[in-house]
């Protein structure tokens, strides 16, 4: 008889998630994350991103159950039939973005982002950004509240709220989206190949400070930010059949 998988249950700090962790661990067993065959994340999308980042060095895939608000990256919560659901789950493999940000004090900050890397104005005036793609300046000056580069997996998050496009999960494309662009006023962004390397340079850094953010990990007073896809890092996410990222991305476009 096939042995059931060893499960590590991770929970956000929300009471509803911690309660679910206790109930599920008592029912299905619980092992340390480095001994697990699968990691079950209990919380919302933010906690799912946190779990993926925190376990990317481990071979175990992550199966999320929604104990948060939206739960785009999560499956529905149920205390029943978890082993059957894990056995039938479909796997999606996604690559994050890497961010390399230089600050005014010449320090370099590096981070990975599963959803997006964004630049945001950090003062009362709009940001001014120069955009370079693969070593070629594509826009000398973008005046805006901010700009971001999004993966397909993150295209329904901040990117979509900023009126960026929803990208099919299997597409080798990144979205470059402006937030409240003032000049050029009608510029809404660009679609770039997944291999593209994007650089933002901040213009008038003293007058118009800018912060960079990679999946909620923020760096203030940046002078330049370089962004590219990181194919050497793979995040394995499990979804119930028929409810994977591809289906959810399509579904989002008809609501």
N, C-alpha and C positions, 0 to 999 in steps of 0.2 A: 504494500500500500504506500502511495506517495505521501511523504511527510508534509504537513502544512507549513507554509512559509513562516520564518521567524520575522516578527513585526516589531518595529519601533514606533510608538505613538508619540508624536510631537504636538504640542498644543500652544496656542497663543495664550496671552495672559487674561483673556476674557473668561469670565466665570463659566459661560456656557461651553466653551472649548475645554476648559480644565475638567469640568464634570464629565464631558464625553470621553476624555482621555482616561479617567478613572474607570468608567463603565466598560469601555472597550478593552482596556488592559486586563481587567479582571476576567473578561469573557474569552479573550483570544490569546492572552499572554503578552509579555512585553520584554524586549531585550535591549541592551545598549545599541545605539545607532550603528556602531562599527561592527556589530555582529548580525545586523538585520539583513534579510533578503529583500525587504521592502520597507519603506518609511511611509507612514500614514500621517499626513499633516492635517491638523484640525484647527480651523480658523478661517480667515478671509484671504483675499488675493495678496494683500501685503505680507501676511504671514507665510503664504506659499512661496513668494519671492525670497523671503528671509530663509526659509528652509532649503530651497534650492541652492542659494548661495552658500549656506552653511554646510551642506552635505555634498558639494560638487566633487570633493576628493574621494567620495565613497562610490562603490559600484552599484549600490541599491537604488532602484528607481523610486520616485515619490508619487504617491497616490493621495490626492487631497479630498477631504470631505468638508463641506461648507458649514462653518460655525461662525461666519462673519456676515457681511452685508450682501455684496453682489456675487462673489464667488465665480467669476468668469473662468478661472483656472482650476476650479474645484468640481468635484462630483457631489451629488445630493447626499445628505447625511442620512444614514440608517444604521441602527445597531445590529440589524439582521443580515445574514448571508454575506458577510464581508469576505470570507474565504472564496466563495463562488465568484464574487465580483472581482476580486483580485486575479483569480485564475482566468477570467474572461476579458480582463482589461486590455485595451489597445494602447500601445506606446507611441508617444511623440518625442522626437529628439530635436532639441532646439539649441542653437548657438547664441551666446550672449554677445553684446558689444563690449569692446574695451575702451576705456576713457583714460587719456593722459592729459592732465590739466596742469598748467604752469601758473603759479600765483605771482603777485607783485613782489614777493620776497624771494623770487627765483626758486622756490621749492616745487617739486614735481609730485603730483598726487595721481595715483593709478587706482582704477576700480573697474569692476565688470557690471554690466547692466543687462538684465534679461528683457526688460520692456523698452526703455529708452534712455538716452543721455540728453539732458536738456540744459540750455543756458537761459537764465532769467535775470532781468534787471533787478538790481539790489538797492536802488535809490529812487528818488522821485521822477527822474527823467528817463526817457526811453533809452534802450541800449543801442549802440552802433556796432555792427559786426561785419567783418570781412569774411567771405566764404571762399575757401579753396577746396577743390576736389581733385585728388590725385596729382597734387602739385601745381594745378592750374587755377588761377583766381577766376572764379565764376561770377562773383558779385563783389564789387568794390565796397559797397556800403548798404547794409540792411538796417533800417531804423525800425525798431520793434520792441515789444515787451519781452520777447525771447524767441528762441528757435530750438528745435529738437531733431534728433535722428532716432528713428524707431525701427525695431525689428517687426517682422510679421506678427509674432506672438504678442507684441505690445501695441499693435496698431489700433486696437479698440480701446486703449486706455487713454492716457493724456493726449496722444496724437489725435485720436478721433474727436476729443473734446475741443481741440484746437482746429477742427475742420480738416484734418489730414485724412488721407485715404485709408480704407481697410485693405490690408494686403493678405492674399491667400497664404496659408501657412507653409505651403511647399515652394513658394516663389523665392527666387534668389534675388530679392529686391529689398532695399531699405527706403524708408520715407524720410525726407527732409522737409520739415514743416515749420512755417513761421507762426508766431503767436502775435496777433494784433499788429500786423505789419503796417507801418505808417508810410515808409518809402522803401521800395516801390509799393504803392498803396494796394495794388491789385495782385501782388505776388503771393501765391498760396503755397509755394514749395516746389519740390521736385522728387521724382523717383530715380533712385540710383541703383546700380548693380551692387550685389552683396559684397563684392570685392573692393568697392570704393573706399578710399580713405578721405575723410572729411576733416577739415581744419577750420576752426573759427578763431579769428583774431579780434580782440576787443579794441575798439577805437575810443579815444578819450577816456582812458580808464580812471583818471582822477575825477572827472566830472560825471561819468556814467558807469559806476561800478556794476559788475556782473558776477553772478554766482553760477556754478555748474552743479548738476545733480545727476547721479547715476543710481537709479532705483532707490531714491530717497536718501542716498549718501551724498551729502553736500560739501562743496568746496567754495569758499568765498574769495572774492578779489582775484578772479582769474584774469590772466592776460591772453592766454591762448588755450584752446582745447582741441585735442586730436581724437578722432573717433573712427573705429573700424570694427568689422565683425571679427570674432575670435573663434575660428573653426576648431582650434585645438581643445576647446572646452565644450563638452556636451552635457546638456541637462536632459534627463530622461523623466518624462511625466506620463503617468498612467491615467486613462479615462475609460469610463464605462462605454461599451460598444454603442456607436451611433451618436455619441456626445463628445467627440474629440474636438480639438481646436479647429480643425478644418470646418466641421459642421457649425460650430459656434460662430466662427468668423462670417460664414455665409448667412447664418440666421440673423446676426446683428444688422445686416444690411436691409432687412425686410421688416424692421420694427419701427 
